[in-house]
Amino acid sequence: MLKRVGGYLAHREDRGAPAASRKLQADGFAILRGVFSPGQVATLKREINRVFRDYPADGRAGQHRSQAEDACYRYEMLNRSAACQRAVANPDILATIEPLLGEDCHVIANTAWRNPPDHESEHGGRAWHIDAGPHIPLPKGRYWPPSLPHPVFAIGTHIYLQDCGARDGPTGVIPGSHLSGRTPPPDRLMDDKLKFRRKGVEPLLAAAGDVGFFVSDVWHRRMPSGPGARGRFFLQVHYGRRDIAQRLRTTEETHQLSEAALGRVRNNRQKTVAGLHPPGFYDG
């Protein structure tokens, strides 16, 4: 746990932190029940459906994603919907994440997901993965010491706009895997029985209005859907420490470079060192 003191990050005793914050730090995930009322959910659904109707798909992945796949997502939602902007500042959400990211943490990505029932794509998170990182890589066979709280740099949040049960392909997480300092085993990316230190997958089953959280470094994936699946509909919000750059838009569209600096770029490494990165985690 941490807090800001005089502009710097400082240790914070976790005794007064919400239970969800402590669970996020220890297990890498948590769920809050009934955060949004039925009326708030209805408003969010209405505004997000309007954005899907009024804004074309972003096409951020280029040739790596089909048009049908791209149609399932809309980015920078707080820019496109007042209800989404209110939602990302929900006091219950902030009370959960601020003890881990700091009181000045901010939204780094905000994407609406509207996956139809038969949607089984890779971008839907079908394979085990982490969202960027790992932020503290560790060599094989070494693990973060249990006596030392693991720092958290980014947290993914799902604001559920419809029920998500076992048949709907919920997000599955492997408790404690954020302590591994590694990515999921590359030869087991579709293995439903993958474990970390004897702990297997735990699905995030939720009702409309619930909010699910997961640390960016935890191993997670969309679990297979079953007969009668309803698809998935949620507003995803990624929060990061103040020091982590926002990815609401791609760096090609939004950056801090002058025209003269852009004109001096000659190769890919010169682009990335200047801050122009290809879309990836969070912005793609």
FILO-27295 format. One record per residue: x, y, z of N, C-alpha, C in turn. Coordinates in steps of 0.1 Angstrom, whole numbers, plus 5000, padded with zeros to 4 digits. Layout:
! residues N
(r (X; Y; Z); (X; Y; Z); (X; Y; Z)),
...
***
This chain:
! residues 284
(r (5008; 4988; 5000); (5000; 5000; 5000); (5009; 5013; 5000)),
(r (5004; 5023; 4994); (5012; 5035; 4993); (5003; 5048; 4994)),
(r (5009; 5059; 4995); (5002; 5072; 4995); (5012; 5083; 4990)),
(r (5007; 5094; 4986); (5015; 5105; 4982); (5018; 5114; 4995)),
(r (5031; 5117; 4997); (5035; 5126; 5007); (5045; 5136; 5001)),
(r (5041; 5149; 5001); (5050; 5159; 4995); (5054; 5157; 4981)),
(r (5046; 5150; 4973); (5049; 5148; 4959); (5056; 5134; 4957)),
(r (5060; 5128; 4968); (5066; 5115; 4966); (5057; 5103; 4971)),
(r (5060; 5091; 4966); (5053; 5080; 4971); (5059; 5075; 4984)),
(r (5050; 5071; 4994); (5054; 5067; 5007); (5046; 5054; 5011)),
(r (5052; 5046; 5020); (5045; 5034; 5025); (5032; 5038; 5032)),
(r (5022; 5030; 5031); (5010; 5033; 5038); (5006; 5020; 5045)),
(r (5002; 5021; 5058); (4998; 5009; 5065); (4985; 5004; 5059)),
(r (4983; 4991; 5057); (4972; 4986; 5051); (4960; 4983; 5060)),
(r (4961; 4986; 5073); (4951; 4982; 5082); (4938; 4989; 5079)),
(r (4938; 5002; 5074); (4926; 5009; 5071); (4922; 5008; 5056)),
(r (4929; 5000; 5048); (4926; 4999; 5034); (4914; 4990; 5032)),
(r (4905; 4992; 5022); (4894; 4983; 5020); (4899; 4969; 5017)),
(r (4890; 4959; 5021); (4893; 4945; 5019); (4896; 4942; 5004)),
(r (4889; 4949; 4995); (4892; 4946; 4981); (4906; 4950; 4977)),
(r (4911; 4961; 4983); (4925; 4966; 4980); (4935; 4955; 4985)),
(r (4932; 4950; 4997); (4941; 4940; 5002); (4941; 4927; 4994)),
(r (4929; 4923; 4989); (4928; 4911; 4981); (4935; 4913; 4968)),
(r (4934; 4925; 4962); (4941; 4928; 4949); (4956; 4927; 4951)),
(r (4961; 4932; 4962); (4975; 4931; 4965); (4980; 4917; 4967)),
(r (4972; 4909; 4974); (4976; 4895; 4978); (4973; 4885; 4967)),
(r (4961; 4886; 4961); (4957; 4875; 4951); (4957; 4880; 4937)),
(r (4958; 4893; 4934); (4958; 4899; 4921); (4945; 4902; 4915)),
(r (4934; 4900; 4922); (4920; 4903; 4917); (4911; 4905; 4928)),
(r (4899; 4911; 4925); (4889; 4913; 4935); (4876; 4917; 4927)),
(r (4865; 4915; 4934); (4852; 4920; 4928); (4844; 4928; 4939)),
(r (4838; 4939; 4934); (4829; 4946; 4943); (4815; 4944; 4937)),
(r (4805; 4941; 4946); (4792; 4938; 4942); (4783; 4950; 4942)),
(r (4774; 4952; 4932); (4764; 4962; 4932); (4769; 4976; 4933)),
(r (4780; 4979; 4926); (4786; 4993; 4927); (4777; 5002; 4919)),
(r (4771; 4998; 4908); (4763; 5006; 4899); (4748; 5002; 4900)),
(r (4739; 5011; 4902); (4725; 5008; 4903); (4720; 5004; 4889)),
(r (4708; 4997; 4889); (4702; 4994; 4876); (4700; 5006; 4867)),
(r (4697; 5018; 4873); (4695; 5030; 4865); (4708; 5034; 4859)),
(r (4719; 5034; 4866); (4732; 5037; 4861); (4737; 5028; 4850)),
(r (4734; 5015; 4852); (4738; 5005; 4842); (4730; 5008; 4829)),
(r (4717; 5011; 4831); (4709; 5014; 4819); (4714; 5026; 4811)),
(r (4718; 5036; 4818); (4724; 5048; 4812); (4737; 5045; 4805)),
(r (4746; 5037; 4812); (4758; 5034; 4805); (4756; 5026; 4793)),
(r (4747; 5016; 4793); (4744; 5008; 4781); (4739; 5016; 4770)),
(r (4730; 5025; 4773); (4724; 5034; 4763); (4735; 5043; 4756)),
(r (4743; 5049; 4764); (4754; 5058; 4759); (4764; 5050; 4751)),
(r (4768; 5038; 4756); (4778; 5030; 4749); (4773; 5025; 4736)),
(r (4760; 5021; 4736); (4754; 5016; 4723); (4753; 5028; 4713)),
(r (4751; 5040; 4718); (4751; 5052; 4710); (4765; 5054; 4704)),
(r (4776; 5052; 4712); (4789; 5054; 4707); (4792; 5043; 4696)),
(r (4788; 5031; 4698); (4790; 5020; 4688); (4783; 5024; 4675)),
(r (4771; 5031; 4676); (4764; 5034; 4665); (4770; 5047; 4658)),
(r (4774; 5056; 4665); (4778; 5069; 4660); (4793; 5070; 4656)),
(r (4801; 5061; 4662); (4816; 5062; 4659); (4820; 5049; 4652)),
(r (4827; 5050; 4641); (4831; 5038; 4634); (4842; 5031; 4642)),
(r (4844; 5018; 4639); (4855; 5011; 4646); (4868; 5018; 4644)),
(r (4877; 5017; 4654); (4889; 5025; 4653); (4900; 5019; 4643)),
(r (4899; 5006; 4641); (4909; 5000; 4632); (4923; 5001; 4636)),
(r (4925; 5000; 4649); (4939; 5002; 4655); (4948; 4991; 4652)),
(r (4943; 4979; 4650); (4952; 4968; 4648); (4956; 4965; 4634)),
(r (4951; 4973; 4625); (4954; 4972; 4611); (4951; 4958; 4605)),
(r (4961; 4951; 4599); (4959; 4938; 4593); (4958; 4927; 4603)),
(r (4961; 4930; 4616); (4961; 4920; 4626); (4947; 4916; 4632)),
(r (4937; 4923; 4627); (4924; 4921; 4632); (4914; 4923; 4621)),
(r (4904; 4914; 4620); (4894; 4915; 4610); (4884; 4926; 4613)),
(r (4877; 4930; 4603); (4867; 4941; 4606); (4856; 4937; 4616)),
(r (4852; 4924; 4615); (4842; 4919; 4624); (4848; 4919; 4639)),
(r (4860; 4916; 4640); (4867; 4916; 4653); (4868; 4931; 4658)),
(r (4872; 4940; 4649); (4874; 4953; 4653); (4861; 4960; 4658)),
(r (4850; 4955; 4652); (4837; 4961; 4655); (4832; 4959; 4669)),
(r (4839; 4950; 4677); (4835; 4947; 4690); (4840; 4957; 4701)),
(r (4848; 4967; 4697); (4855; 4976; 4706); (4854; 4990; 4702)),
(r (4853; 4999; 4712); (4854; 5013; 4711); (4863; 5019; 4721)),
(r (4872; 5027; 4717); (4882; 5032; 4726); (4879; 5046; 4732)),
(r (4887; 5051; 4741); (4887; 5064; 4747); (4872; 5068; 4751)),
(r (4865; 5059; 4758); (4851; 5061; 4760); (4848; 5073; 4769)),
(r (4857; 5077; 4778); (4854; 5089; 4786); (4854; 5101; 4778)),
(r (4860; 5101; 4766); (4859; 5112; 4757); (4846; 5113; 4749)),
(r (4840; 5101; 4748); (4828; 5100; 4740); (4815; 5099; 4747)),
(r (4816; 5098; 4760); (4803; 5096; 4768); (4805; 5102; 4782)),
(r (4796; 5111; 4786); (4796; 5117; 4799); (4793; 5106; 4810)),
(r (4785; 5096; 4807); (4782; 5086; 4817); (4795; 5078; 4819)),
(r (4803; 5075; 4809); (4815; 5067; 4811); (4825; 5076; 4819)),
(r (4825; 5088; 4816); (4835; 5097; 4824); (4831; 5097; 4839)),
(r (4818; 5097; 4841); (4814; 5097; 4855); (4818; 5083; 4861)),
(r (4816; 5073; 4854); (4818; 5059; 4859); (4833; 5057; 4863)),
(r (4842; 5062; 4855); (4856; 5059; 4858); (4861; 5066; 4871)),
(r (4853; 5076; 4875); (4856; 5083; 4888); (4847; 5079; 4899)),
(r (4840; 5067; 4898); (4832; 5062; 4908); (4839; 5061; 4922)),
(r (4834; 5066; 4932); (4841; 5067; 4945); (4845; 5053; 4950)),
(r (4837; 5043; 4948); (4840; 5029; 4953); (4852; 5023; 4945)),
(r (4852; 5026; 4932); (4864; 5022; 4924); (4876; 5029; 4929)),
(r (4876; 5042; 4931); (4888; 5049; 4935); (4892; 5045; 4948)),
(r (4883; 5042; 4958); (4887; 5038; 4971); (4894; 5025; 4971)),
(r (4891; 5017; 4961); (4898; 5004; 4960); (4912; 5005; 4954)),
(r (4914; 5013; 4944); (4926; 5013; 4936); (4936; 5023; 4942)),
(r (4932; 5034; 4948); (4941; 5044; 4953); (4951; 5040; 4963)),
(r (4947; 5031; 4972); (4958; 5026; 4982); (4969; 5018; 4975)),
(r (4967; 5014; 4963); (4977; 5006; 4955); (4984; 5014; 4945)),
(r (4977; 5024; 4939); (4983; 5032; 4928); (4986; 5046; 4932)),
(r (4981; 5051; 4943); (4983; 5065; 4947); (4970; 5073; 4945)),
(r (4969; 5084; 4952); (4957; 5092; 4951); (4956; 5100; 4938)),
(r (4967; 5100; 4931); (4968; 5108; 4918); (4968; 5098; 4906)),
(r (4964; 5086; 4908); (4964; 5076; 4897); (4954; 5081; 4887)),
(r (4956; 5077; 4874); (4947; 5081; 4864); (4943; 5070; 4854)),
(r (4933; 5073; 4846); (4929; 5064; 4836); (4939; 5063; 4825)),
(r (4944; 5051; 4821); (4954; 5050; 4810); (4947; 5044; 4798)),
(r (4936; 5038; 4799); (4928; 5033; 4788); (4914; 5031; 4792)),
(r (4905; 5032; 4783); (4890; 5031; 4786); (4883; 5026; 4773)),
(r (4880; 5013; 4773); (4875; 5007; 4761); (4862; 5000; 4764)),
(r (4852; 5001; 4756); (4840; 4994; 4757); (4841; 4981; 4749)),
(r (4837; 4970; 4756); (4837; 4957; 4750); (4822; 4952; 4748)),
(r (4819; 4949; 4736); (4805; 4943; 4733); (4807; 4931; 4724)),
(r (4810; 4920; 4731); (4813; 4907; 4724); (4800; 4899; 4722)),
(r (4797; 4896; 4709); (4785; 4887; 4707); (4787; 4873; 4713)),
(r (4776; 4865; 4714); (4777; 4852; 4721); (4787; 4843; 4714)),
(r (4789; 4844; 4701); (4798; 4834; 4694); (4812; 4840; 4693)),
(r (4815; 4851; 4700); (4828; 4857; 4698); (4839; 4850; 4706)),
(r (4848; 4844; 4699); (4859; 4836; 4705); (4873; 4840; 4701)),
(r (4874; 4853; 4698); (4887; 4857; 4692); (4898; 4858; 4702)),
(r (4910; 4859; 4696); (4922; 4861; 4705); (4922; 4874; 4712)),
(r (4918; 4885; 4705); (4918; 4898; 4711); (4908; 4898; 4723)),
(r (4898; 4889; 4723); (4889; 4888; 4734); (4895; 4882; 4746)),
(r (4908; 4880; 4745); (4916; 4875; 4757); (4915; 4860; 4758)),
(r (4914; 4853; 4747); (4912; 4838; 4748); (4924; 4831; 4753)),
(r (4936; 4836; 4751); (4948; 4830; 4756); (4953; 4836; 4769)),
(r (4959; 4828; 4778); (4965; 4834; 4790); (4975; 4845; 4786)),
(r (4974; 4856; 4793); (4982; 4867; 4791); (4983; 4876; 4803)),
(r (4992; 4886; 4802); (4992; 4897; 4812); (4990; 4910; 4804)),
(r (4986; 4920; 4811); (4985; 4933; 4804); (4997; 4941; 4806)),
(r (5007; 4940; 4796); (5020; 4946; 4797); (5028; 4940; 4808)),
(r (5040; 4945; 4810); (5049; 4939; 4821); (5055; 4926; 4816)),
(r (5058; 4917; 4826); (5057; 4920; 4840); (5065; 4932; 4845)),
(r (5060; 4939; 4854); (5067; 4951; 4858); (5079; 4949; 4866)),
(r (5080; 4937; 4873); (5092; 4933; 4880); (5096; 4919; 4875)),
(r (5103; 4918; 4864); (5106; 4904; 4859); (5115; 4897; 4869)),
(r (5113; 4884; 4870); (5121; 4876; 4879); (5126; 4863; 4871)),
(r (5137; 4858; 4874); (5142; 4847; 4867); (5134; 4834; 4871)),
(r (5135; 4824; 4863); (5128; 4812; 4865); (5132; 4806; 4878)),
(r (5122; 4801; 4886); (5125; 4795; 4899); (5125; 4805; 4910)),
(r (5124; 4818; 4908); (5124; 4828; 4918); (5110; 4834; 4919)),
(r (5106; 4837; 4931); (5093; 4843; 4933); (5094; 4855; 4942)),
(r (5084; 4864; 4941); (5084; 4875; 4950); (5082; 4871; 4964)),
(r (5090; 4876; 4974); (5089; 4871; 4987); (5076; 4874; 4994)),
(r (5070; 4865; 5001); (5057; 4867; 5007); (5057; 4877; 5018)),
(r (5069; 4880; 5024); (5070; 4889; 5035); (5070; 4904; 5030)),
(r (5071; 4906; 5017); (5072; 4919; 5011); (5060; 4922; 5001)),
(r (5051; 4931; 5004); (5040; 4934; 4995); (5045; 4937; 4981)),
(r (5038; 4931; 4972); (5042; 4933; 4958); (5036; 4946; 4953)),
(r (5045; 4955; 4946); (5040; 4968; 4941); (5030; 4965; 4930)),
(r (5021; 4974; 4928); (5011; 4974; 4917); (5013; 4987; 4909)),
(r (5014; 4985; 4896); (5016; 4996; 4887); (5004; 5000; 4879)),
(r (4996; 4990; 4875); (4984; 4992; 4867); (4973; 4982; 4871)),
(r (4960; 4986; 4871); (4949; 4977; 4874); (4939; 4978; 4863)),
(r (4934; 4966; 4859); (4923; 4965; 4849); (4910; 4964; 4857)),
(r (4900; 4971; 4852); (4887; 4971; 4858); (4876; 4969; 4848)),
(r (4867; 4960; 4851); (4855; 4957; 4843); (4843; 4961; 4850)),
(r (4836; 4971; 4844); (4823; 4975; 4849); (4812; 4967; 4841)),
(r (4806; 4958; 4848); (4797; 4948; 4840); (4784; 4955; 4837)),
(r (4780; 4954; 4825); (4767; 4960; 4820); (4757; 4950; 4817)),
(r (4760; 4937; 4818); (4751; 4926; 4818); (4757; 4914; 4826)),
(r (4749; 4905; 4831); (4754; 4894; 4838); (4764; 4886; 4830)),
(r (4774; 4881; 4837); (4785; 4873; 4831); (4787; 4861; 4840)),
(r (4781; 4850; 4835); (4782; 4837; 4842); (4792; 4828; 4836)),
(r (4792; 4816; 4841); (4802; 4806; 4836); (4801; 4803; 4821)),
(r (4788; 4803; 4816); (4786; 4799; 4802); (4790; 4810; 4793)),
(r (4792; 4823; 4798); (4794; 4834; 4789); (4809; 4837; 4786)),
(r (4817; 4828; 4791); (4832; 4830; 4788); (4837; 4841; 4797)),
(r (4836; 4840; 4811); (4840; 4851; 4820); (4856; 4852; 4820)),
(r (4861; 4863; 4825); (4875; 4864; 4827); (4879; 4854; 4838)),
(r (4889; 4846; 4835); (4895; 4838; 4845); (4909; 4843; 4850)),
(r (4911; 4842; 4863); (4924; 4847; 4868); (4930; 4835; 4876)),
(r (4943; 4835; 4877); (4951; 4826; 4885); (4956; 4833; 4897)),
(r (4950; 4830; 4909); (4954; 4838; 4921); (4969; 4837; 4924)),
(r (4975; 4848; 4927); (4989; 4849; 4931); (4999; 4849; 4919)),
(r (4994; 4847; 4907); (5003; 4846; 4896); (5011; 4859; 4893)),
(r (5005; 4871; 4898); (5012; 4883; 4896); (5026; 4884; 4904)),
(r (5028; 4874; 4913); (5040; 4873; 4920); (5051; 4866; 4913)),
(r (5047; 4860; 4902); (5057; 4851; 4895); (5068; 4859; 4888)),
(r (5065; 4872; 4884); (5075; 4879; 4877); (5077; 4874; 4863)),
(r (5068; 4867; 4858); (5069; 4861; 4844); (5056; 4861; 4837)),
(r (5056; 4859; 4824); (5044; 4857; 4816); (5039; 4843; 4818)),
(r (5027; 4840; 4814); (5022; 4826; 4814); (5031; 4817; 4805)),
(r (5032; 4804; 4808); (5040; 4795; 4800); (5035; 4795; 4786)),
(r (5044; 4798; 4776); (5040; 4799; 4762); (5034; 4786; 4756)),
(r (5037; 4775; 4762); (5032; 4762; 4757); (5019; 4758; 4763)),
(r (5013; 4767; 4772); (5001; 4763; 4778); (4991; 4775; 4778)),
(r (4991; 4783; 4768); (4983; 4795; 4767); (4968; 4793; 4766)),
(r (4964; 4781; 4762); (4950; 4777; 4760); (4946; 4766; 4770)),
(r (4954; 4764; 4780); (4952; 4753; 4790); (4943; 4758; 4801)),
(r (4930; 4753; 4801); (4921; 4756; 4812); (4925; 4752; 4826)),
(r (4934; 4743; 4827); (4939; 4738; 4840); (4952; 4743; 4844)),
(r (4957; 4754; 4838); (4969; 4760; 4842); (4969; 4764; 4856)),
(r (4980; 4762; 4864); (4980; 4766; 4878); (4993; 4774; 4880)),
(r (4993; 4781; 4891); (5005; 4788; 4896); (5006; 4784; 4911)),
(r (5017; 4777; 4914); (5019; 4773; 4928); (5007; 4766; 4934)),
(r (5001; 4756; 4926); (4990; 4748; 4930); (4977; 4755; 4930)),
(r (4976; 4767; 4926); (4963; 4774; 4925); (4959; 4775; 4911)),
(r (4946; 4770; 4908); (4941; 4770; 4895); (4932; 4782; 4892)),
(r (4926; 4782; 4880); (4918; 4794; 4876); (4906; 4796; 4885)),
(r (4903; 4809; 4887); (4891; 4814; 4894); (4884; 4823; 4884)),
(r (4872; 4819; 4880); (4864; 4828; 4870); (4858; 4840; 4878)),
(r (4858; 4851; 4871); (4851; 4863; 4877); (4837; 4863; 4873)),
(r (4828; 4857; 4881); (4814; 4857; 4878); (4807; 4869; 4883)),
(r (4800; 4876; 4875); (4795; 4889; 4879); (4780; 4892; 4875)),
(r (4774; 4900; 4881); (4761; 4905; 4877); (4762; 4920; 4872)),
(r (4753; 4924; 4864); (4753; 4938; 4859); (4753; 4947; 4871)),
(r (4763; 4957; 4871); (4765; 4966; 4882); (4776; 4963; 4890)),
(r (4782; 4950; 4889); (4794; 4946; 4897); (4806; 4952; 4890)),
(r (4817; 4952; 4897); (4830; 4957; 4892); (4841; 4947; 4895)),
(r (4847; 4942; 4885); (4859; 4933; 4887); (4872; 4940; 4885)),
(r (4882; 4936; 4893); (4895; 4943; 4893); (4905; 4932; 4891)),
(r (4916; 4934; 4883); (4927; 4925; 4883); (4940; 4933; 4881)),
(r (4950; 4929; 4888); (4964; 4936; 4886); (4969; 4932; 4873)),
(r (4975; 4942; 4866); (4980; 4940; 4852); (4989; 4928; 4851)),
(r (4997; 4924; 4861); (5006; 4913; 4860); (5000; 4900; 4863)),
(r (4988; 4899; 4867); (4982; 4886; 4870); (4979; 4878; 4857)),
(r (4981; 4865; 4857); (4977; 4857; 4845); (4962; 4856; 4844)),
(r (4957; 4860; 4832); (4942; 4860; 4830); (4939; 4857; 4816)),
(r (4927; 4853; 4813); (4922; 4850; 4800); (4907; 4850; 4800)),
(r (4901; 4850; 4788); (4886; 4847; 4787); (4885; 4832; 4787)),
(r (4877; 4827; 4796); (4874; 4813; 4796); (4864; 4809; 4785)),
(r (4864; 4796; 4781); (4855; 4792; 4770); (4841; 4794; 4773)),
(r (4833; 4799; 4764); (4819; 4800; 4766); (4812; 4787; 4763)),
(r (4799; 4786; 4768); (4792; 4773; 4766); (4778; 4775; 4760)),
(r (4770; 4765; 4759); (4757; 4766; 4753); (4749; 4776; 4760)),
(r (4742; 4784; 4752); (4733; 4795; 4758); (4741; 4807; 4762)),
(r (4753; 4809; 4757); (4761; 4821; 4761); (4754; 4833; 4756)),
(r (4755; 4844; 4765); (4749; 4857; 4762); (4759; 4867; 4756)),
(r (4772; 4863; 4755); (4782; 4873; 4751); (4786; 4881; 4763)),
(r (4794; 4891; 4760); (4799; 4899; 4771); (4797; 4914; 4768)),
(r (4794; 4922; 4778); (4792; 4936; 4776); (4797; 4943; 4788)),
(r (4808; 4950; 4787); (4813; 4957; 4799); (4822; 4969; 4794)),
(r (4823; 4978; 4804); (4832; 4990; 4802); (4845; 4987; 4809)),
(r (4856; 4986; 4801); (4869; 4983; 4807); (4876; 4996; 4810)),
(r (4882; 4997; 4821); (4890; 5009; 4825); (4903; 5004; 4831)),
(r (4914; 5009; 4825); (4927; 5006; 4831); (4932; 5018; 4838)),
(r (4936; 5016; 4850); (4942; 5027; 4858); (4956; 5025; 4860)),
(r (4964; 5035; 4860); (4979; 5034; 4862); (4984; 5044; 4872)),
(r (4995; 5042; 4877); (5002; 5052; 4885); (5004; 5065; 4877)),
(r (5005; 5076; 4884); (5007; 5089; 4877); (5019; 5089; 4867)),
(r (5029; 5080; 4870); (5041; 5080; 4861); (5039; 5072; 4849)),
(r (5028; 5065; 4847); (5025; 5057; 4835); (5017; 5065; 4825)),
(r (5022; 5065; 4813); (5015; 5074; 4803); (5001; 5069; 4799)),
(r (4992; 5078; 4796); (4979; 5074; 4791); (4980; 5068; 4777)),
(r (4971; 5059; 4774); (4970; 5053; 4761); (4956; 5054; 4755)),
(r (4949; 5064; 4759); (4935; 5065; 4754); (4935; 5066; 4739)),
(r (4945; 5073; 4733); (4947; 5073; 4719); (4961; 5068; 4716)),
(r (4963; 5064; 4703); (4976; 5060; 4699); (4986; 5071; 4699)),
(r (4999; 5068; 4700); (5009; 5079; 4700); (5010; 5085; 4686)),
(r (5006; 5078; 4676); (5006; 5084; 4663); (4996; 5096; 4662)),
(r (4985; 5094; 4670); (4975; 5105; 4669); (4977; 5116; 4680)),
(r (4982; 5112; 4691); (4984; 5121; 4702); (4998; 5120; 4708)),
(r (5006; 5130; 4706); (5020; 5130; 4711); (5024; 5144; 4715)),
(r (5037; 5145; 4719); (5042; 5158; 4723); (5054; 5163; 4715)),
(r (5054; 5159; 4703); (5065; 5162; 4694); (5062; 5174; 4685)),
(r (5072; 5182; 4682); (5070; 5193; 4672); (5071; 5187; 4658)),
(r (5067; 5195; 4648); (5068; 5190; 4634); (5082; 5189; 4631)),
(r (5091; 5197; 4636); (5105; 5196; 4633); (5111; 5183; 4638)),
(r (5107; 5179; 4651); (5112; 5167; 4656); (5107; 5155; 4648)),
(r (5094; 5156; 4644); (5089; 5145; 4636); (5097; 5143; 4623)),
(r (5100; 5154; 4617); (5108; 5154; 4604); (5121; 5148; 4605)),
(r (5127; 5148; 4618); (5140; 5143; 4619); (5141; 5128; 4622)),
(r (5129; 5122; 4623); (5128; 5107; 4626); (5132; 5100; 4613)),
(r (5141; 5090; 4614); (5146; 5083; 4603); (5144; 5068; 4603)),
(r (5142; 5062; 4615); (5140; 5048; 4616); (5131; 5045; 4628)),
(r (5128; 5032; 4630); (5118; 5028; 4640); (5123; 5031; 4654)),
(r (5136; 5029; 4656); (5141; 5031; 4670); (5141; 5046; 4673)),
(r (5143; 5055; 4663); (5142; 5069; 4666); (5128; 5073; 4669)),
(r (5119; 5066; 4662); (5105; 5069; 4665); (5101; 5065; 4679)),
(r (5105; 5053; 4684); (5101; 5049; 4697); (5108; 5056; 4708)),
(r (5121; 5060; 4706); (5128; 5067; 4716); (5122; 5082; 4718)),
(r (5116; 5087; 4707); (5109; 5100; 4707); (5095; 5099; 4713)),
(r (5090; 5086; 4715); (5077; 5085; 4721); (5066; 5080; 4711)),
(r (5070; 5076; 4699); (5060; 5072; 4689); (5060; 5056; 4689)),
(r (5050; 5050; 4695); (5050; 5036; 4697); (5039; 5029; 4689)),
(r (5041; 5017; 4683); (5030; 5011; 4677); (5019; 5007; 4688)),
(r (5006; 5006; 4684); (4996; 5002; 4693); (4999; 4988; 4699)),
(r (4997; 4987; 4712); (4999; 4974; 4719); (4989; 4973; 4730)),
(r (4995; 4969; 4742); (4987; 4968; 4754); (4980; 4982; 4757)),
(r (4968; 4982; 4760); (4960; 4993; 4764); (4955; 5002; 4752)),
(r (4963; 5005; 4743); (4959; 5014; 4732); (4956; 5006; 4719)),
(r (4957; 4993; 4719); (4954; 4985; 4707); (4946; 4973; 4709)),
***
